């Protein structure tokens, strides 16, 4: 039953998450994240939330695939940890290569997450929540000790000393796009969720309500005017992604819990068919699609919008309009869907998923 839930609910949610990543990254490159139109604000809803869901689902996937009786012995647990650490190493190296092209890469951070998680994997799930709290607290302590803007040029969104030893460590652990502190908190929340029995409606309902409370609490706090709480508290409440302070962590976690529980609930009503199965396959190939949209997708759309005719037709105030960004993201997702459909007729795993498996086994 657990495998069925993962296939239908879990993997379709992963497909949603990669679509959200398309929107965020294509908007960052070709659009205007500060666009004030209603559609521009709609696209901004994916910023932070998509990456958060991505990381939480990765943590869920790790514990879901480790919930088997074969891992009861210490020898088998050691073997599984070794496999995960090899995967972590592969993602770390692959992400570093990708970051020379895409500085906001998340894969090398995944390497850190998975390596750390391998030491927690077979502990009681309560330790996952302790770990999530720990990584969040340490991050806020670091905020007091080290100015968050250290190493950043926020005008160009570049990290000036990323490739120095000190800069790389600071970026990886503290103030990078998805640094270990606090983003490992999301991964460990996902590990906790992966230990739950999602076949029970009680669990689905409880997680949904917790997510709703967390999300609404922050949204209500954001309605407080600056004059009532002061500029420091107002800035803290409204911080978005950089830096990922507590209100951001709570809000994005709540939103993720809402989506995860909702997808797990509707799983029982979804009838498997060609479309559903191919959509799930798209979710199973998120590593391939993530790399693809940051390389092939950006190159393809760069060529498109840089033609003279396309600039006249598509550009708005020096950037693509939110409607165009949504269209390009949707078109690329449809392409990802059909690629997954064709590829999985001959191969069980996606291209980069296959490389990951071979590197870890």
Backbone torsions as a table, in degrees:
resi	resn	phi	psi	omega
1	UNK	NA	-39.0	179.6
2	UNK	-62.4	-38.1	179.8
3	UNK	-64.9	-39.2	179.8
4	UNK	-63.6	-43.2	-179.6
5	UNK	-63.0	-41.7	-180.0
6	UNK	-64.6	-40.8	-176.5
7	UNK	-65.1	-46.4	-175.4
8	UNK	-83.9	-57.2	-175.2
9	UNK	-77.8	-51.7	-174.6
10	UNK	-63.2	-48.1	-175.1
11	UNK	-75.2	-30.8	174.6
12	UNK	-67.4	-36.3	175.9
13	UNK	-65.8	-36.1	175.4
14	UNK	-63.6	-36.5	176.3
15	UNK	-63.5	-41.4	175.7
16	UNK	-60.4	-43.0	-177.1
17	UNK	-63.1	-40.6	-179.1
18	UNK	-70.2	-33.0	175.0
19	UNK	-63.1	-41.6	176.4
20	UNK	-62.0	-37.2	177.2
21	UNK	-64.9	-38.3	175.7
22	UNK	-56.8	-48.6	-178.1
23	UNK	-60.7	-47.7	-176.7
24	UNK	-63.0	-48.7	-174.0
25	UNK	-75.5	-38.0	176.0
26	UNK	-67.4	-34.5	177.1
27	UNK	-68.3	-36.3	179.4
28	UNK	-66.7	-38.8	-176.9
29	UNK	-83.8	-46.9	-170.6
30	UNK	-107.6	-18.0	-174.7
31	UNK	-108.2	-155.3	179.7
32	UNK	-132.4	99.0	-178.4
33	UNK	-60.4	-15.3	-179.8
34	UNK	-98.2	12.6	-178.5
35	UNK	-60.6	133.3	-171.6
36	UNK	-94.9	-2.6	179.2
37	UNK	-68.3	164.9	-178.9
38	UNK	-63.6	-35.4	179.0
39	UNK	-72.1	-35.8	175.4
40	UNK	-63.1	-41.0	177.0
41	UNK	-66.7	-34.4	177.0
42	UNK	-63.3	-44.1	179.0
43	UNK	-63.1	-34.3	-179.8
44	UNK	-67.3	-19.4	177.2
45	UNK	-62.8	-26.4	-179.3
46	UNK	-78.1	-20.4	-179.4
47	UNK	-67.3	126.8	-178.0
48	UNK	87.1	-53.3	-178.3
49	UNK	-63.6	-40.1	-178.9
50	UNK	-67.1	-45.2	178.7
51	UNK	-63.9	-39.5	178.8
52	UNK	-61.0	-49.0	179.2
53	UNK	-61.5	-39.9	178.6
54	UNK	-56.1	-48.2	-177.2
55	UNK	-70.5	-42.3	179.4
56	UNK	-62.8	-42.2	178.8
57	UNK	-64.9	-33.1	176.4
58	UNK	-64.2	-41.6	176.3
59	UNK	-64.8	-40.2	176.8
60	UNK	-61.6	-45.0	-179.1
61	UNK	-60.1	-36.1	-178.8
62	UNK	-64.4	-45.2	-178.9
63	UNK	-79.1	-30.8	176.6
64	UNK	-61.6	-41.2	-179.0
65	UNK	-78.6	-6.8	179.9
66	UNK	-106.9	5.2	-180.0
67	UNK	-90.4	64.7	-180.0
68	UNK	-133.7	150.4	-175.7
69	UNK	-64.8	-21.8	-177.6
70	UNK	-64.5	-20.6	-176.4
71	UNK	-94.6	22.0	-179.8
72	UNK	-77.0	-30.3	-179.0
73	UNK	-84.8	152.6	179.7
74	UNK	-62.8	-34.5	179.4
75	UNK	-63.8	-44.4	179.6
76	UNK	-70.6	-34.1	176.3
77	UNK	-65.7	-41.1	177.1
78	UNK	-62.3	-41.2	179.5
79	UNK	-63.1	-42.4	180.0
80	UNK	-66.7	-39.6	176.7
81	UNK	-60.9	-41.0	-180.0
82	UNK	-63.2	-42.2	178.1
83	UNK	-61.1	-44.5	-179.7
84	UNK	-64.6	-39.8	178.7
85	UNK	-67.1	-32.6	174.6
86	UNK	-67.5	-40.7	176.2
87	UNK	-62.2	-40.5	179.0
88	UNK	-61.2	-43.0	178.7
89	UNK	-63.8	-41.9	179.0
90	UNK	-62.3	-46.7	-179.4
91	UNK	-65.9	-35.8	179.0
92	UNK	-62.9	-48.4	-179.4
93	UNK	-66.8	-45.3	179.1
94	UNK	-60.1	-41.1	179.7
95	UNK	-67.1	-38.3	177.5
96	UNK	-63.0	-41.4	176.4
97	UNK	-62.1	-43.3	-179.4
98	UNK	-67.2	-32.5	-176.7
99	UNK	-69.0	-17.1	173.7
100	UNK	-68.9	-21.3	177.3
101	UNK	-102.5	-40.7	-176.6
102	UNK	-124.3	95.4	-174.1
103	UNK	-60.3	-23.3	-178.8
104	UNK	-90.2	23.6	-178.8
105	UNK	-55.9	143.8	178.4
106	UNK	-108.2	-14.3	-172.4
107	UNK	-65.0	-42.2	-178.4
108	UNK	-68.0	-26.6	172.1
109	UNK	-68.1	-36.9	175.3
110	UNK	-56.4	-38.2	178.0
111	UNK	-58.1	-44.3	176.4
112	UNK	-62.6	-47.4	-178.0
113	UNK	-56.8	-49.0	-174.7
114	UNK	-68.5	-36.6	178.8
115	UNK	-64.0	-45.9	178.2
116	UNK	-64.1	-43.8	-177.5
117	UNK	-63.3	-28.2	-177.7
118	UNK	-60.9	-26.3	-179.7
119	UNK	-84.5	-14.6	178.5
120	UNK	-99.7	-10.3	-161.0
121	UNK	-53.5	-45.4	-172.9
122	UNK	-103.5	18.0	174.3
123	UNK	-83.4	166.2	174.6
124	UNK	-60.3	145.0	-173.5
125	UNK	-63.0	-19.2	178.9
126	UNK	-63.7	-28.3	179.9
127	UNK	-70.5	-22.2	175.7
128	UNK	-66.6	-40.5	178.6
129	UNK	-70.3	-36.9	175.0
130	UNK	-60.8	-42.0	179.7
131	UNK	-64.8	-41.1	179.2
132	UNK	-60.9	-43.0	178.1
133	UNK	-65.8	-41.6	-179.3
134	UNK	-59.5	-48.6	-176.5
135	UNK	-66.9	-30.7	176.9
136	UNK	-72.1	-43.7	-179.7
137	UNK	-63.9	-45.0	-179.4
138	UNK	-60.5	-40.8	179.3
139	UNK	-58.7	-44.9	-178.0
140	UNK	-70.2	-29.2	173.1
141	UNK	-68.4	-38.7	177.4
142	UNK	-64.5	-32.3	177.9
143	UNK	-60.1	-32.9	179.2
144	UNK	-73.9	-35.2	-173.4
145	UNK	-87.1	-34.5	-174.4
146	UNK	-127.5	122.6	176.3
147	UNK	-55.5	130.9	-173.9
148	UNK	-62.9	-29.4	-176.7
149	UNK	-76.7	-2.4	-179.8
150	UNK	-56.7	124.3	179.1
151	UNK	89.2	-11.8	-174.9
152	UNK	-97.6	144.3	161.3
153	UNK	-115.1	94.5	-173.1
154	UNK	-70.9	-16.4	176.9
155	UNK	-67.6	-34.3	-179.7
156	UNK	-112.5	0.7	-177.7
157	UNK	54.5	43.3	176.8
158	UNK	-117.9	147.1	178.5
159	UNK	-102.2	107.3	-163.8
160	UNK	-69.0	-29.9	-177.5
161	UNK	-118.4	34.0	-176.6
162	UNK	-58.8	-36.2	-173.3
163	UNK	-95.2	16.0	167.7
164	UNK	-96.7	159.4	-177.5
165	UNK	-60.2	-50.3	-178.5
166	UNK	-64.7	-43.7	-179.5
167	UNK	-64.2	-40.1	-179.2
168	UNK	-66.2	-42.4	179.0
169	UNK	-64.5	-44.8	179.6
170	UNK	-62.5	-44.4	179.5
171	UNK	-64.0	-41.8	-176.2
172	UNK	-71.2	-38.3	-173.1
173	UNK	-96.0	-27.1	-167.3
174	UNK	-126.5	-58.2	-170.0
175	UNK	-127.9	30.0	171.4
176	UNK	-79.9	-178.9	-179.0
177	UNK	-58.1	-41.4	-178.3
178	UNK	-138.3	51.3	-172.6
179	UNK	-61.7	156.2	-177.1
180	UNK	-54.1	-44.7	172.4
181	UNK	-99.4	112.5	11.5
182	UNK	-108.6	7.3	-168.9
183	UNK	-66.3	-20.5	174.9
184	UNK	-62.7	-23.2	176.6
185	UNK	-59.3	-43.7	178.2
186	UNK	-61.3	-44.2	-178.2
187	UNK	-60.6	-41.0	-177.9
188	UNK	-75.0	-30.3	171.7
189	UNK	-62.7	-41.2	176.4
190	UNK	-62.0	-40.8	177.5
191	UNK	-60.3	-40.1	178.1
192	UNK	-63.6	-45.7	-179.3
193	UNK	-62.7	-34.2	179.4
194	UNK	-66.6	-17.8	179.1
195	UNK	-88.0	-9.5	-177.8
196	UNK	-79.4	155.9	177.7
197	UNK	-90.5	95.2	-174.2
198	UNK	-76.9	-1.2	175.3
199	UNK	-76.2	-14.3	-177.0
200	UNK	-93.6	127.1	178.6
201	UNK	-61.5	-33.3	179.2
202	UNK	-58.2	-41.9	179.5
203	UNK	-66.1	-45.5	179.8
204	UNK	-59.1	-45.1	-178.8
205	UNK	-66.3	-43.0	-178.0
206	UNK	-64.3	-45.9	179.9
207	UNK	-64.4	-39.9	178.9
208	UNK	-61.4	-45.6	-178.3
209	UNK	-66.2	-40.1	177.2
210	UNK	-62.3	-45.1	178.6
211	UNK	-61.0	-41.9	-179.7
212	UNK	-63.8	-43.1	179.6
213	UNK	-63.3	-46.4	-179.4
214	UNK	-62.0	-45.8	-176.7
215	UNK	-66.7	-47.1	-177.6
216	UNK	-68.1	-32.3	179.7
217	UNK	-60.6	-43.9	179.8
218	UNK	-71.5	-40.7	-179.6
219	UNK	-62.8	-37.4	176.8
220	UNK	-68.1	-39.3	178.7
221	UNK	-64.1	-32.0	179.8
222	UNK	-69.4	-16.1	179.1
223	UNK	-81.1	-10.7	-179.5
224	UNK	-70.2	126.6	-178.6
225	UNK	-68.0	153.0	-177.8
226	UNK	-60.6	-37.0	-177.8
227	UNK	-63.4	-26.0	-175.9
228	UNK	-81.2	-25.9	-174.7
229	UNK	-123.1	-8.2	-179.8
230	UNK	92.4	158.4	-173.8
231	UNK	-69.3	-33.6	-178.4
232	UNK	-66.0	-48.7	179.7
233	UNK	-66.5	-38.0	179.6
234	UNK	-63.9	-42.2	178.2
235	UNK	-64.7	-40.3	179.0
236	UNK	-62.1	-44.3	-178.8
237	UNK	-66.6	-34.5	-173.1
238	UNK	-97.3	5.6	177.7
239	UNK	-59.9	141.3	-172.9
240	UNK	-136.0	106.1	174.8
241	UNK	72.7	-55.8	178.5
242	UNK	-123.4	101.3	1.2
243	UNK	-89.2	152.0	178.9
244	UNK	-85.8	73.1	-177.6
245	UNK	-79.6	179.2	-168.1
246	UNK	-53.3	-47.1	179.2
247	UNK	-59.0	-38.8	176.8
248	UNK	-64.4	-43.9	179.5
249	UNK	-61.2	-43.9	-178.1
250	UNK	-67.8	-45.6	-177.2
251	UNK	-63.5	-48.1	-178.1
252	UNK	-69.5	-34.0	175.0
253	UNK	-65.2	-45.0	178.6
254	UNK	-59.7	-44.5	178.8
255	UNK	-61.6	-40.7	179.3
256	UNK	-64.5	-42.1	178.7
257	UNK	-63.1	-38.4	177.2
258	UNK	-59.6	-48.8	-177.7
259	UNK	-67.2	-44.6	-177.1
260	UNK	-61.9	-48.1	-179.1
261	UNK	-65.8	-36.6	179.1
262	UNK	-65.3	-44.0	-180.0
263	UNK	-67.2	-36.4	177.8
264	UNK	-68.4	-32.0	178.8
265	UNK	-71.5	-47.8	-177.2
266	UNK	-71.8	-11.0	177.9
267	UNK	-53.1	-39.5	-175.9
268	UNK	-69.0	-17.8	-178.1
269	UNK	-100.2	-5.7	-178.3
270	UNK	-86.0	125.3	177.4
271	UNK	-92.8	118.2	-179.4
272	UNK	-58.0	128.7	174.7
273	UNK	-147.7	-174.7	-176.0
274	UNK	-60.2	-44.4	-178.8
275	UNK	-64.0	-48.4	-178.5
276	UNK	-61.9	-44.5	-179.2
277	UNK	-63.6	-41.0	179.8
278	UNK	-70.5	-33.6	176.1
279	UNK	-66.1	-39.6	175.9
280	UNK	-64.7	-39.9	177.2
281	UNK	-62.2	-36.3	176.1
282	UNK	-61.0	-41.4	177.2
283	UNK	-65.9	-34.0	179.5
284	UNK	-71.3	-16.8	-177.6
285	UNK	-108.0	32.9	-175.8
286	UNK	-64.4	-31.9	178.1
287	UNK	-62.2	-47.6	178.2
288	UNK	-62.2	-46.1	-177.2
289	UNK	-69.1	-33.5	177.1
290	UNK	-62.0	-49.6	179.9
291	UNK	-65.8	-40.1	-177.9
292	UNK	-61.8	-45.7	-174.7
293	UNK	-71.8	-24.0	178.3
294	UNK	-84.8	-12.2	178.9
295	UNK	-114.8	-75.2	-179.5
296	UNK	-59.9	-44.8	-177.7
297	UNK	-62.5	-47.7	-178.9
298	UNK	-66.0	-41.8	178.5
299	UNK	-63.1	-44.7	-179.1
300	UNK	-61.7	-48.3	-177.5
301	UNK	-73.8	-29.3	174.8
302	UNK	-62.5	-43.8	178.1
303	UNK	-62.7	-38.8	-178.9
304	UNK	-66.3	-51.4	-172.6
305	UNK	-79.3	-15.2	-179.1
306	UNK	-87.5	-6.5	173.0
307	UNK	-72.2	147.6	-174.9
308	UNK	-58.4	-42.1	-178.8
309	UNK	-66.0	-38.6	-178.2
310	UNK	-68.7	-35.8	178.6
311	UNK	-60.9	-44.3	179.9
312	UNK	-65.4	-36.0	-174.0
313	UNK	-84.6	-33.8	-168.5
314	UNK	-108.9	-24.7	-170.7
315	UNK	-83.4	147.0	179.8
316	UNK	-137.3	112.3	-179.5
317	UNK	54.4	41.3	176.8
318	UNK	86.5	0.5	178.7
319	UNK	-148.4	161.7	179.1
320	UNK	-70.1	145.2	-179.5
321	UNK	-70.9	156.6	176.6
322	UNK	-55.2	-36.6	179.1
323	UNK	-63.3	-39.5	179.6
324	UNK	-69.1	-40.3	177.8
325	UNK	-60.7	-44.4	179.0
326	UNK	-63.7	-39.2	178.2
327	UNK	-64.7	-46.7	-179.5
328	UNK	-64.1	-41.2	179.6
329	UNK	-64.5	-42.1	179.1
330	UNK	-65.8	-42.1	179.4
331	UNK	-63.0	-41.4	-179.6
332	UNK	-69.1	-34.8	178.0
333	UNK	-66.9	-39.7	176.4
334	UNK	-61.5	-41.3	175.5
335	UNK	-61.8	-38.7	177.8
336	UNK	-64.3	-39.7	179.0
337	UNK	-60.1	-48.5	-177.1
338	UNK	-72.6	-32.3	173.9
339	UNK	-62.5	-43.9	178.8
340	UNK	-61.9	-41.9	-179.4
341	UNK	-61.7	-44.3	-178.7
342	UNK	-72.6	-44.1	-175.7
343	UNK	-63.2	-43.4	-175.3
344	UNK	-75.4	-2.4	172.1
345	UNK	-71.3	-25.1	-179.5
346	UNK	-115.0	-26.4	-176.1
347	UNK	-126.7	143.7	180.0
348	UNK	-76.0	-36.3	-177.0
349	UNK	-115.4	156.7	176.3
350	UNK	-67.6	168.2	-177.0
351	UNK	-55.4	-51.9	-178.5
352	UNK	-78.0	-26.8	173.6
353	UNK	-65.6	-37.3	178.2
354	UNK	-66.0	-42.4	176.9
355	UNK	-62.8	-39.2	179.6
356	UNK	-62.4	-43.3	179.9
357	UNK	-65.0	-42.1	-179.4
358	UNK	-68.6	-35.6	179.5
359	UNK	-69.6	-28.4	-176.6
360	UNK	-94.2	-14.4	-179.1
361	UNK	-107.8	NA	NA
